[in-house]
Amino acid sequence: MTPEQRHIRLQGAYNVRDVGGYPTLDGRMTRWRRVLRADSLHRLTAGDQQRLRDYGVRTIIDLRLPFEVRHNPNVFARASDVRYINLPLITERSETSIESRARSVAELYQLMLEECQEPIRRTLATMAEAEAPVLVHCFVGKDRTGLITALALGAVGVPVETIADDYALSAPLTASLIAEIRATLIRLGYDVARFDRLSPAPREAMIATMAYLHERYGGVEAYLAAIGLTDAQRSSLQRLLLE
C-alpha cells in the first residue's frame, strides 16, 4: 500500500494512518482497521468524527500530558460510543525533562525507552486488551505515538526497515503542522532551537532506536518483557495486529 492509501484524510488532523498491511518476518501481515496512529484530534470537524466512527474506531488512547488535554480537549473525550483513555507517556515538561535533555530525535527516544517504561507498559497493555480498532495519538503523532507504534509493530515481527519507513511518513504529513507550531512559538517569544532540534522525523532516528533496543535488551520482545508486559498481553497484542 502507498502512503496515500493508508493515510486517512481529515480536515482537522494531519497524520492519521492505519498500520495494516505490513509484512512480518514470519510471512504474515498486520491487519487493517485494527490500529491507527494519529496527531491531536482536538480540531476534528463533525464530518471528521463521523469518518472515524465509520472506519470503526472503538478505542482512543491519548498520550498527551494533562495540560495538553485541558488546553486542547480530545473531541471524543465525552463520547458514549468510543472509549477514550488518557495515558500520558511523558510525565512532565520542564527544564530537566526528557525533551529538554535530548540532543537529537534518536536520543529523545532512547531516553523515553529508559525513563518512561511504566507508561509504555501501560499503554501497550491497554492497546492489547482494548476493543479494536484502537487509535493512538499525541500532539504531532511523531514522537510519543511513533515510539509506541514502533514497539507494537516490532513486537509482532515487522522488520526494522518497515518500522522506520512507517515512522518516516510523519515528515511529509506534518510539515504544515510543524510550521504552524514553530510560528506560534516565535510569536510567543520562545527560543525555537530545541523545537528545531527535535521536530524532524528522520528515518535514521528510528533505525538507531531499534538498534539501541537490540544492543541493550536483545530486541523489542525482550525489552517488553523487561518492562513488565506479560506473555498474555504480548499474545493479545499479536492477536490485535496480526492476521
N, C-alpha and C positions, 0 to 999 in steps of 0.2 A: 504494500500500500504506500502511496505517496504521502508526504506530509500534509498535503491539501486534503486528502481523503480522511485522515484521522483527526484533523483539526475541525472542531465544532464551532462554526462561525456564529458569534453573538454580537449584538450591538453594544452591550455593556461590559464585555470582558474580552481579553486578547488571546489568552493562552490556554484554552480549554481543549483537551485532547484525550482521545481514547488510546490506551496502551495495548489494545488487542492486536493480534496478527503478527506477533514477533516469534520467530523460531527459537526453540531451545536446543541445548547441546544434545539432548537425547531424542531429538526428532519430533517433538510435539510443538504446539503453538499456544501462545497466550490467547485467551478468549476475548472476543469483542463484547462490549456492553457489560463489562464486569468491573473494571477500574478506570476511572478518569482522573486526570490531573489538571489543575487549573490555577489561575490567578484569582484575585479577590472577586467576590460575587456581589459586592455592595451596590454596584451600579447597573445590575441587570434590569432590563425592561420587563414589563409583563409578558411580552412575547418571548423574551429570552427564558424566563422562568418556565413558561409553558413548554418550550422546546426541550428543556432538560427533563421536565416531567414526562413528556412524550418519549424521550430517549430511555426513560425507565429509572432515572436516578432515585434511589431509595434512602441512601445514607450520605450525609455530607460531614466530612471531618475537616474542621477549620484549624490550621496550625498556627494561627496568629496569636500574638500576645493580647492579654485582656484590654490594654489601652487601645490597640488597633481595632479590636472588636467593638469597643464602645464608640470610637470615632467614626468607624465605617461598618455598621452592623450588617451581617450577612442577611440577605433578603429572605432566606429560608429559616431563619432562627426561630420563628414562631409558627412555622408551617405545621399543619396537622398530618399531612401525607408524606412528609420527608423527615427522617430523623436527623437532627442537627446536633453535632458534638464539637465543642471547642477543646482542643488538646494542644496547648502551646508547646512548640518544640524547643524554642529558645526561651529561657525563663526570665531574661531581663535584657534591657538595653541601657548601657551605662558606659562610662569611660574605661571600665575594666571588663566589659562583657566580651564575649567571643568575637563579635563583629568589630569591636574596637581593636582587638589584639591581632586579628588576622591580617597578614601582609599580602595575601593573594586569595583568589577564589578556592584553590585547592587546599590551602592552609585553613580556610574557614571550614571546609567540610571535614578535615581531619580533626579540628577542634570540636566540631559538633559530634563526631563519632565517639570522641573520648568523654566529653563533658555533658552530653545530652542523652546518655544511654537509657535512663529510665523513661523519659518522654518518647524516645524512639521505640523502645519495647512496648510501651503502652499504645502507641499509635498503630504499630503493626499488628498487635494483638487485637485491637479494636477492628481494624480492617478485616482480619481473618475471620472474626466472629459476626460481622455486621451483615445486614441484608443487602444484597447487591442489586444493581450497580452501586459502587461506592465512589464518591468523588472526593478527592483530597486536594486541599488548596491552601495557599498562604496569600501573600500580597501580590507578588510578581509571578509566582508559580515556578520559580527557578531554583532557589536555594533549599529552603526547607522542604518544599514539595519535591524538588529534584532529588534530594538525598533519600527521602522516603521511597520514592518511585524506584530509584536505582537499587535500593536494598530489596524491595519487593520483587523486582524483576530478577535480580541476582539470586534470590532465594529459590526461584523456580527454574533456574538454569538458563536464563537468557545470556548470551555471550557478552563479554565486556564491551566489545566494539559496538554491538547493537544498543546496549545501555547508554553508551556515550553518544551515539547518534540520536537516540531519543532525547537525551538531555539537551543536546546542542540545538534542537528545534526551537527552544525557547528564544534563542538570539533574534532571529528574524521576526518572530511573532510579537515580541515585547519591545521592539526598537522604539516605537512611538510612545509606549508607556514609560520606558526608561527616560526618554527625552522630557516627557511631561513631569516626572518626578524630579529630575535634575533641575528643570526650570523653576519648579516650586521651591526647592531647597535654596537656590540662588536668590530668589525673590525674598525669602525669609531670612537671608543673611547667613546661611550655613556655609561652612567650608565643605566643598564637594569632593575634596581629594579622596577621602575614604570611600565615598559613594562610587567615584570613578574607578577605584581600585577593585571594588567588589561587584560592580554591576555587569560585567561581561559574563557570557555563558560559553566559554571556550571548551570544545570537545576534550582538549588535553587535560582540563581540570578534573573531569570525571574519570578519564583514564588513570590519572595519578591517584585519585581517591580509591579506585578499585585495586590498584597496585598496593597502596598503603594497607588496605584490608587484608590482602593476600599475604603481605610480608609480616604484618604484626599479628594477625589472628589465624591465618591459614585459609582465608576466603570468607565470603558473605555468610554461608551457613554456620561456620564456626563462630563468627562474630555474633550472630543472632543467638546462638546457644550460650555464648559467654555472657550476654547481657540479660539472659533470663527468659527468652522466648521458648516456650515449651515445645516438645516434639509434637503434641497435639495441635498447638497453634501454628506451627510451621506446616503441618499437614493440611490444616484448614486454609492456610494461605495458598498452598498449591491447588487445592480444590477450587478456591476462588478464581485463580488466574489461569489454570491450565485446562485444555480440552481433555 
